Amino acid sequence: MLPLFVLAHFGHHLLTALPIPLLPMVRSDFALDYTRSGWVISAFTLSYGIGQLPAGWLADRIGPRIMITIGICGVALAGFLVGLSQTFVMMTFLLALMGFLGGGYHPAAPPMISTLVELKNQGRALGLHAIGGGASFFLAPLIAAAIAASWGWRGSFIGLAIPTIAFGIFFYMILGRWGAVKPPEQRKKKSSYASSPTPRRFHRLVSFIILSNITGAVIFATTSFIPLFLVDHFGFSKETAGAFFAFIYSAGLWMSPLGGYLSDRWGRVPAILTVCFLAGPVIFLLNLVSSGWGIGLLLIVIGMIIYVRMPVSEAYIIEQTPEGNRSTVLGIYFFGTMEGGGLLTPVMGYLIDRLGFYLSFTIAGATLLVVTFIFSIILLRRN
């Protein structure tokens, strides 16, 4: 089942990967400034985060099959309607609907995947699952740019929505035929963390989630403006900037399973602290590159940080949470990341409008360094 979950993850993100790389075209179509451009991304991101909370709660109570299907087919249907939108208000509303419906996938899928493997290999399995998302975010901008060159950004949404709906229906039937994903024999003995949580472990879990959420939110808010940065700072065409954005997610094709594997061997806390400490300096270095190759390299490094953080965080939450509440806690975790990113994106746009890219990226990088230093003291003291 794991390869099918990788494909499901790919299908889920095929439409959600489009708003940022297509943002330069949307901006030109509706004559937006940086602040309003940030709200385009936030319309999707904020609703995506909100959708995680009820989806996680429902997945623990009615089962993950329906929520995963809504997370694939619902996103595709809303994305299809985005492609038909003719006004800024209509497009924004439909992006918000796409985000809310997409909230069903991530809280439901990781707990199912965790039942497929031994406890010691959970990080690796979740890393393999992340390949689907990385491949989608890598390929979708390239495909969308090619489609948009002939039929515009709306054609990209419509063209990718149709096969996604078809796959969502297929995967729903496969899950029904499979029944429930049954835990193997080695999973019957649960970890001590999941079976007997303590206040100390709870505090560590909360600290871990906050650090991961803040890092993910700041990275998301920064990378949301990368296509516009490439157009305005480097003189890229809108289509090239959208395709170049795919460099970030190329790392997901290989770094996520490696990051999951290393966290299985070295521990989740050392892995998360490593990538969080790297994030701040890498964002600052965006100010210093002067060539397309330099920016491409930094975007790959940002992608490496993203795709180590995700499986490590999911594996840690599953380990530290009782089985009946895992989707709920994962929903809270994804809610924090998405809401944080959604709120910070227009703030980043406002800073860029007022201060420019250099100071805005500097503030973002310095914030991550300070936050990581504070939470590293908390996590290592309790480690």
C-alpha positions as CSV (number, residue, x, y, z in Angstrom):
1,M,0.0,0.0,0.0
2,L,2.9,2.4,0.6
3,P,3.5,3.2,-3.1
4,L,-0.2,3.9,-3.5
5,F,0.0,6.3,-0.6
6,V,2.9,8.0,-2.4
7,L,0.7,8.5,-5.4
8,A,-2.2,9.7,-3.3
9,H,0.1,12.3,-1.7
10,F,1.1,13.3,-5.3
11,G,-2.5,13.7,-6.3
12,H,-3.5,15.7,-3.2
13,H,-0.8,18.3,-3.9
14,L,-1.1,18.5,-7.7
15,L,-3.5,21.4,-7.4
16,T,-2.3,22.8,-4.1
17,A,1.1,23.3,-5.7
18,L,-0.2,25.8,-8.3
19,P,-1.0,29.1,-6.5
20,I,2.6,30.2,-5.7
21,P,4.3,29.4,-9.1
22,L,1.3,30.9,-11.0
23,L,1.3,34.0,-8.7
24,P,3.2,36.2,-11.2
25,M,0.5,35.5,-13.9
26,V,-2.3,36.0,-11.4
27,R,-0.7,39.3,-10.3
28,S,-0.5,40.6,-13.8
29,D,-4.1,39.5,-14.6
30,F,-5.5,41.4,-11.5
31,A,-2.9,44.1,-11.2
32,L,-1.9,43.2,-7.6
33,D,0.7,44.7,-5.3
34,Y,2.9,42.5,-3.0
35,T,0.4,42.7,-0.1
36,R,-2.6,41.7,-2.1
37,S,-0.5,39.0,-3.8
38,G,0.2,37.7,-0.3
39,W,-3.5,37.5,0.4
40,V,-4.0,35.4,-2.6
41,I,-1.8,32.7,-1.1
42,S,-3.3,33.3,2.4
43,A,-6.8,32.7,1.1
44,F,-5.7,29.1,0.4
45,T,-3.3,28.6,3.2
46,L,-5.5,29.9,6.1
47,S,-8.5,27.8,5.0
48,Y,-6.1,24.8,4.5
49,G,-5.0,25.2,8.1
50,I,-8.5,25.6,9.4
51,G,-9.6,22.4,7.5
52,Q,-7.0,20.4,9.4
53,L,-8.8,20.6,12.7
54,P,-12.2,19.1,11.9
55,A,-10.6,16.7,9.5
56,G,-8.2,15.3,12.1
57,W,-11.0,14.9,14.6
58,L,-13.3,13.3,12.1
59,A,-10.5,10.9,10.9
60,D,-10.1,9.6,14.4
61,R,-13.9,9.0,14.6
62,I,-15.2,8.0,11.2
63,G,-12.0,6.6,9.8
64,P,-9.5,8.1,7.4
65,R,-10.8,6.7,4.1
66,I,-13.5,9.4,3.6
67,M,-11.2,12.2,4.7
68,I,-8.4,11.1,2.4
69,T,-10.8,11.0,-0.5
70,I,-12.1,14.5,0.2
71,G,-8.5,15.7,0.5
72,I,-7.9,14.5,-3.1
73,C,-11.2,14.8,-5.0
74,G,-12.4,17.9,-3.1
75,V,-9.2,19.8,-3.8
76,A,-9.4,18.8,-7.5
77,L,-13.0,19.9,-7.9
78,A,-12.4,23.3,-6.2
79,G,-9.3,23.7,-8.3
80,F,-11.3,23.0,-11.5
81,L,-13.7,25.8,-10.4
82,V,-10.7,28.1,-9.8
83,G,-9.8,27.6,-13.4
84,L,-13.3,28.9,-14.4
85,S,-13.2,32.0,-12.1
86,Q,-13.3,35.4,-13.8
87,T,-13.0,37.8,-10.9
88,F,-10.5,38.3,-8.1
89,V,-13.1,37.8,-5.4
90,M,-14.4,34.6,-7.0
91,M,-10.9,33.2,-7.4
92,T,-10.0,34.0,-3.8
93,F,-13.2,32.3,-2.5
94,L,-12.5,29.2,-4.5
95,L,-8.9,29.0,-3.4
96,A,-10.2,29.2,0.2
97,L,-12.7,26.4,-0.6
98,M,-9.8,24.3,-2.1
99,G,-7.8,24.8,1.0
100,F,-10.6,23.8,3.4
101,L,-11.4,20.6,1.5
102,G,-7.7,19.8,1.3
103,G,-7.5,19.7,5.1
104,G,-8.7,16.0,5.1
105,Y,-5.6,14.4,3.7
106,H,-2.6,15.0,6.0
107,P,-4.2,14.3,9.4
108,A,-5.5,11.0,8.1
109,A,-2.7,9.5,6.0
110,P,0.4,9.4,8.3
111,P,-1.4,7.3,11.0
112,M,-2.5,4.8,8.4
113,I,1.0,4.6,7.0
114,S,2.5,4.1,10.5
115,T,0.5,0.9,10.8
116,L,2.3,-0.5,7.7
117,V,5.8,-0.6,9.1
118,E,7.8,-1.4,12.2
119,L,8.1,1.3,14.8
120,K,11.8,1.6,14.1
121,N,11.2,2.4,10.5
122,Q,8.4,5.0,10.8
123,G,10.5,8.0,9.9
124,R,11.7,6.2,6.7
125,A,8.2,5.3,5.7
126,L,6.8,8.8,6.2
127,G,9.8,10.1,4.3
128,L,9.0,7.9,1.4
129,H,5.4,9.1,1.6
130,A,6.7,12.7,1.4
131,I,8.2,11.9,-2.0
132,G,4.7,12.1,-3.4
133,G,4.3,15.7,-2.2
134,G,7.8,16.6,-3.3
135,A,7.3,15.1,-6.8
136,S,4.0,17.0,-7.1
137,F,5.4,20.3,-6.0
138,F,8.3,19.7,-8.3
139,L,6.4,18.6,-11.4
140,A,3.2,20.7,-11.1
141,P,5.0,24.1,-11.6
142,L,6.7,22.7,-14.7
143,I,3.5,21.2,-16.2
144,A,1.5,24.3,-15.2
145,A,4.0,26.7,-16.8
146,A,3.8,24.7,-20.1
147,I,0.0,24.7,-20.0
148,A,-0.2,28.3,-19.0
149,A,2.1,29.3,-22.0
150,S,-0.8,28.3,-24.3
151,W,-4.0,28.5,-22.2
152,G,-3.1,30.8,-19.3
153,W,-3.0,30.1,-15.6
154,R,-6.7,29.1,-15.6
155,G,-6.0,26.3,-18.0
156,S,-3.3,24.9,-15.7
157,F,-5.9,24.5,-12.9
158,I,-8.4,22.9,-15.2
159,G,-5.9,20.6,-16.9
160,L,-4.5,19.2,-13.7
161,A,-7.9,18.8,-11.9
162,I,-9.4,16.2,-14.2
163,P,-6.8,13.4,-13.7
164,T,-6.7,14.2,-10.0
165,I,-10.4,13.6,-9.6
166,A,-10.1,10.3,-11.5
167,F,-7.2,9.1,-9.2
168,G,-9.1,10.1,-6.1
169,I,-12.1,7.9,-7.0
170,F,-9.7,5.0,-7.8
171,F,-7.9,5.3,-4.5
172,Y,-11.2,5.4,-2.6
173,M,-12.1,2.1,-4.2
174,I,-8.7,0.6,-3.4
175,L,-9.0,1.6,0.3
176,G,-12.4,0.1,0.4
177,R,-11.2,-3.2,-1.1
178,W,-8.3,-3.1,1.4
179,G,-10.7,-2.5,4.3
180,A,-8.8,-1.0,7.2
181,V,-5.0,-0.9,7.2
182,K,-4.3,-3.6,9.8
183,P,-1.3,-3.2,12.1
184,P,1.3,-5.9,11.6
185,E,2.2,-8.2,14.6
186,Q,5.1,-6.1,15.6
187,R,2.7,-3.1,16.0
188,K,0.6,-4.7,18.7
189,K,3.0,-3.8,21.3
190,K,2.9,0.0,21.3
191,S,5.7,2.3,22.3
192,S,5.8,3.4,25.9
193,Y,5.5,7.0,24.7
194,A,2.1,6.3,23.1
195,S,0.7,4.1,25.8
196,S,1.7,6.1,28.8
197,P,2.1,9.8,28.1
198,T,3.4,11.9,30.9
199,P,3.3,15.7,31.5
200,R,7.0,15.9,30.7
201,R,6.5,14.2,27.4
202,F,3.5,16.4,26.7
203,H,5.5,19.5,27.3
204,R,8.3,18.2,25.0
205,L,5.7,17.4,22.3
206,V,4.2,20.9,22.5
207,S,7.7,22.5,22.3
208,F,8.6,20.3,19.3
209,I,5.4,21.2,17.5
210,I,5.7,25.0,18.1
211,L,9.3,25.0,16.8
212,S,8.4,23.0,13.7
213,N,5.3,25.1,13.1
214,I,7.2,28.4,13.4
215,T,10.0,27.2,11.1
216,G,7.5,25.9,8.5
217,A,5.4,29.1,8.7
218,V,8.4,31.5,8.1
219,I,9.8,29.3,5.3
220,F,6.4,29.2,3.7
221,A,5.9,33.0,3.9
222,T,9.3,33.6,2.5
223,T,9.1,31.1,-0.4
224,S,5.7,32.4,-1.4
225,F,7.4,35.4,-2.8
226,I,10.2,33.6,-4.6
227,P,8.6,33.7,-8.0
228,L,8.0,37.4,-7.7
229,F,11.5,37.8,-6.4
230,L,12.9,36.1,-9.4
231,V,10.7,38.3,-11.8
232,D,11.5,41.6,-10.1
233,H,15.0,41.1,-8.8
234,F,16.5,38.8,-11.5
235,G,14.4,39.7,-14.5
236,F,13.0,36.2,-15.1
237,S,9.9,35.8,-17.2
238,K,6.7,34.9,-15.3
239,E,6.7,31.4,-16.9
240,T,10.4,30.8,-16.1
241,A,10.0,32.0,-12.5
242,G,7.2,29.6,-12.0
243,A,9.2,26.7,-13.4
244,F,12.3,27.8,-11.4
245,F,10.3,27.6,-8.2
246,A,10.3,23.8,-8.7
247,F,13.9,23.7,-7.6
248,I,12.7,23.9,-4.0
249,Y,10.6,20.8,-4.3
250,S,13.1,18.7,-6.2
251,A,14.7,18.0,-2.9
252,G,11.5,16.1,-1.9
253,L,12.3,13.4,-4.4
254,W,15.3,12.2,-2.4
255,M,15.8,14.2,0.8
256,S,12.6,13.2,2.6
257,P,13.3,9.5,2.8
258,L,16.9,10.2,3.8
259,G,15.8,12.6,6.5
260,G,13.3,10.1,7.8
261,Y,16.0,7.4,7.8
262,L,18.5,9.6,9.7
263,S,15.9,10.6,12.3
264,D,15.2,6.9,12.8
265,R,18.9,6.4,13.6
266,W,19.9,9.7,15.3
267,G,16.7,10.8,16.9
268,R,13.9,13.2,16.0
269,V,15.1,16.1,18.2
270,P,18.6,16.3,16.8
271,A,17.2,16.1,13.2
272,I,14.7,18.9,13.7
273,L,17.2,21.2,15.5
274,T,19.7,20.7,12.7
275,V,17.3,21.8,9.9
276,C,15.8,24.6,12.0
277,F,19.2,26.1,12.7
278,L,20.0,26.0,8.9
279,A,16.8,27.7,7.8
280,G,17.6,31.2,9.1
281,P,21.1,31.6,7.4
282,V,19.8,30.1,4.1
283,I,16.9,32.6,3.9
284,F,19.4,35.5,4.6
285,L,21.7,34.2,1.8
286,L,18.9,34.8,-0.7
287,N,20.0,38.4,-0.5
288,L,23.6,37.7,-1.5
289,V,23.3,35.5,-4.6
290,S,23.8,37.2,-7.9
291,S,23.1,34.5,-10.5
292,G,20.4,32.0,-11.5
293,W,22.6,29.1,-10.5
294,G,23.2,30.6,-7.1
295,I,19.5,31.1,-6.4
296,G,18.8,27.6,-7.7
297,L,21.3,26.1,-5.2
298,L,19.7,27.9,-2.3
299,L,16.2,26.9,-3.3
300,I,17.4,23.3,-3.3
301,V,18.8,23.7,0.2
302,I,15.5,25.3,1.3
303,G,13.7,22.2,-0.1
304,M,16.0,19.9,1.8
305,I,15.1,21.7,5.0
306,I,11.4,21.5,4.2
307,Y,11.5,17.8,3.4
308,V,13.5,16.8,6.5
309,R,11.2,18.8,8.8
310,M,8.0,17.1,7.6
311,P,8.6,13.4,8.1
312,V,10.6,14.0,11.3
313,S,7.7,16.0,12.8
314,E,5.1,13.6,11.7
315,A,7.0,10.6,13.1
316,Y,7.7,12.3,16.4
317,I,4.0,13.2,16.9
318,I,2.9,9.7,16.1
319,E,5.4,8.3,18.6
320,Q,4.4,10.6,21.4
321,T,0.6,10.5,20.9
322,P,-1.9,7.7,21.9
323,E,-3.2,5.8,18.8
324,G,-6.8,7.1,19.1
325,N,-5.8,10.7,19.0
326,R,-3.0,10.8,16.4
327,S,-5.1,12.3,13.6
328,T,-6.4,14.9,15.9
329,V,-3.0,16.0,17.1
330,L,-1.6,15.9,13.5
331,G,-4.6,18.1,12.6
332,I,-3.5,20.6,15.3
333,Y,0.1,20.4,14.0
334,F,-0.8,21.1,10.4
335,F,-3.3,23.8,11.5
336,G,-0.4,25.6,13.2
337,T,1.9,25.4,10.2
338,M,-0.7,26.5,7.7
339,E,-2.3,29.2,9.8
340,G,1.1,30.6,10.7
341,G,2.2,30.6,7.0
342,G,-1.1,32.1,6.0
343,L,-0.9,34.9,8.5
344,L,2.8,35.6,7.8
345,T,2.5,35.7,4.0
346,P,0.7,39.1,3.8
347,V,2.9,40.4,6.6
348,M,5.9,39.4,4.4
349,G,4.3,41.1,1.5
350,Y,3.7,44.3,3.5
351,L,7.4,44.2,4.6
352,I,8.6,43.8,1.0
353,D,6.3,46.7,-0.1
354,R,7.8,48.9,2.6
355,L,11.4,47.7,3.2
356,G,12.3,45.7,0.1
357,F,13.4,42.1,-0.2
358,Y,16.8,42.5,1.5
359,L,15.5,43.7,4.9
360,S,12.5,41.4,4.8
361,F,14.5,38.3,4.2
362,T,17.0,39.4,6.9
363,I,14.2,39.8,9.4
364,A,12.8,36.3,8.5
365,G,16.2,34.6,8.9
366,A,17.0,36.3,12.2
367,T,13.6,35.4,13.6
368,L,14.2,31.7,12.8
369,L,17.7,31.7,14.4
370,V,16.4,33.3,17.7
371,V,13.3,31.0,17.9
372,T,15.4,27.9,17.2
373,F,18.0,28.8,19.8
374,I,15.3,29.3,22.5
375,F,13.5,26.0,21.8
376,S,16.8,24.1,21.5
377,I,17.4,24.9,25.1
378,I,14.0,23.6,26.1
379,L,14.2,20.4,24.0
380,L,17.8,19.5,24.9
381,R,17.2,20.1,28.6
382,R,14.4,17.7,28.6
383,N,15.9,15.2,26.1
